[in-house]
Amino acid sequence: MNDTTTSRMNLLQAVNNGLDTAMAENEKVICLGEDIGKFGGVFRATSNLQEKYGKPRCFNTPLTEQGIAGFAIGLAAQGSVAVAEIQFADYIFPAFDQIVNEAAKFRYRSGDEFNCGGLTIRAPYGGGIDGGLYHSQSPEAYFCHTPGLKVVIPSNPYQAKGLLLAAIREPDPVIFFEPKAIYRASVGEVPDQDYEIPLGVAEVVQQGSDITLLGWGAQMIQINKAAELAAADGTSCEVIDLRTLLPWDRDAVVTSVSKTGRLLISHEAPLTGGFAGEIAATIQERCFLSLEAPITRVTGLDTPFPLIQEKHYLPDYLKIYEAIKSSLAF
């Protein structure tokens, strides 16, 4: 008998529930970050955790991202399970040296004698909140270039809890980007029980035969809307949510593109150097003889993230829909 019960949550509540679940299950789990204690963080992702588990396990840090990452690495290296919050993903760059040169290389440089695998760094990322150039960036590609890290991005509440629990328990450092634009807009049923979604495994959201649509995070809402528009024209779209970018599920995408013959990738980050380029190169190598059209990228623009022109900058379902039509007409 299936005794799983669910609660209706938005993505932000699912993150909070995931943190609560992890802290209840393992007393070594420690949350740290700017204003995350009694205040619950700028988005309230850690609400009530300090009251429930005490200040030693959920505490405020000084306003220094480099210090947050460095302290979290130290905690993880001595056996704690550190979950550090960077208030906005844009602010992760002061911590870049600690993450890329310390956390990612800790196990390798010691010959596996030491590691900081019990480290998860959470950060709200992406646009959609009129945050302007310092509160809207999508920096995932920077970290996908770094061996030793894992990069995970949920797109709905069910994924948020399951992927976060898997990330916290993962034996390698994980960067966990949360799409803040849909923190409260994405709502769904989430199991009350403890569960994990395996890292490195994509989800085929919808089966199709004419074109593969691939994305992650908040962009999945736009992709699904575009697929609905295309369906009204008689176009069958296969929709894939990558979920984990490092490592990404090459086999799932190859299987899909080998069937459909077309691939469209969409992300909010700028086109140049965006992770879509890595995916496109790999699929071109493995699916060259199956492709019926050039691989299409629908992305943000190669400019700083604008404030008043945010809607023009962001790739939306209409841009994706037009790109689908162009691919089919090639």
Secondary structure as GFF3:
##gff-version 3
##sequence-region A 1 330
A	DSSP	beta_strand	6	10	.	.	.	ID=ss1
A	DSSP	alpha_helix	11	25	.	.	.	ID=ss2
A	DSSP	beta_strand	29	33	.	.	.	ID=ss3
A	DSSP	alpha_helix	49	53	.	.	.	ID=ss4
A	DSSP	beta_strand	58	60	.	.	.	ID=ss5
A	DSSP	alpha_helix	65	77	.	.	.	ID=ss6
A	DSSP	beta_strand	81	85	.	.	.	ID=ss7
A	DSSP	three_ten_helix	89	95	.	.	.	ID=ss8
A	DSSP	alpha_helix	96	97	.	.	.	ID=ss9
A	DSSP	pi_helix	98	103	.	.	.	ID=ss10
A	DSSP	alpha_helix	106	109	.	.	.	ID=ss11
A	DSSP	beta_strand	119	125	.	.	.	ID=ss12
A	DSSP	three_ten_helix	132	134	.	.	.	ID=ss13
A	DSSP	alpha_helix	140	144	.	.	.	ID=ss14
A	DSSP	beta_strand	150	152	.	.	.	ID=ss15
A	DSSP	alpha_helix	157	169	.	.	.	ID=ss16
A	DSSP	beta_strand	174	179	.	.	.	ID=ss17
A	DSSP	three_ten_helix	180	182	.	.	.	ID=ss18
A	DSSP	beta_strand	187	191	.	.	.	ID=ss19
A	DSSP	beta_strand	203	206	.	.	.	ID=ss20
A	DSSP	beta_strand	211	215	.	.	.	ID=ss21
A	DSSP	alpha_helix	219	232	.	.	.	ID=ss22
A	DSSP	beta_strand	237	241	.	.	.	ID=ss23
A	DSSP	beta_strand	244	246	.	.	.	ID=ss24
A	DSSP	alpha_helix	250	260	.	.	.	ID=ss25
A	DSSP	beta_strand	263	270	.	.	.	ID=ss26
A	DSSP	alpha_helix	275	287	.	.	.	ID=ss27
A	DSSP	three_ten_helix	288	290	.	.	.	ID=ss28
A	DSSP	beta_strand	296	300	.	.	.	ID=ss29
A	DSSP	alpha_helix	310	313	.	.	.	ID=ss30
A	DSSP	alpha_helix	317	329	.	.	.	ID=ss31
###
